[in-house]
Amino acid sequence: MALHNRLGRLGEELALDFLQARGYTILHRNWRYGHSEVDLIALCAGRLRFVEVKLRSSHRYGRPEQSIGGKKIAFILRAAEAYLEVHPGHTDFRIDVLAITLSKTGPPDYLLIEDVY
């Protein structure tokens, strides 16, 4: 398996543990709609959350959250709208970003940015 695939899976596992410890109930992993994919769909505090997870092994190329631009948010919004059509009953949602940076000397660094959109 390629390094980026291994890092992606590691990021998802770290994200699951981190979010569940903060009260998120994970509904779906890697939910796809057309060419769009949502890393995690969860419930927390009565709201549906579409969570984009970004993992970096260092800050060499910038912080993980800096790699999420308007195009990615637009893809997530389209997927969110499709999800709401397939799973009616949810009227309130938000998009969250979980940025994870690995450390060679300690635990990973987490930054949860809620309500990005």
Residue, then its C-alpha position, 0 to 999 in steps of 0.5 A: m500500500a502506498l504511503h499516502n494511502r497508509l497515512g489516509r487510513l491512519g488519519e481516519e482512525l485518529a479522527l474517529d478516536f478523537l471525535q468519538a471522545r468528544g461526543y461525535t456519533i459516527l454515522h458514515r465513513n467515506w460517504r460518496y456522491g458522484h465525484s464527491e466524498v465526505d470523510l466522516i458524517a456524524l451527529c454531535a449536539g443534535r446536529l449533523r456534521f460533515v467532517e473533512v479530515k486532513l492529516r500531515s506528517s509535518h508542516r513542511y508543506g503547510r498546516p493540514e487545514q490550509s489545504i482545504g479550499g473553496k473547491k473542496i467545500a463546494f464538493i462537500l456541500r454538494a455531497a451534503e445536499a445529496y445526503l439530505e435527500v437520501h436521508p431525510g429528517h435532518t434539517d440542520f448541518r454544519i461542515d467541520v474540519l479536523a486537521i491532524t499533524l503527526s509528531k516524531t516525538g509525541p502525540p499527534d496535534y489536533l485542530l478541530i475547526e467547527d462550523v466552517y460552513 
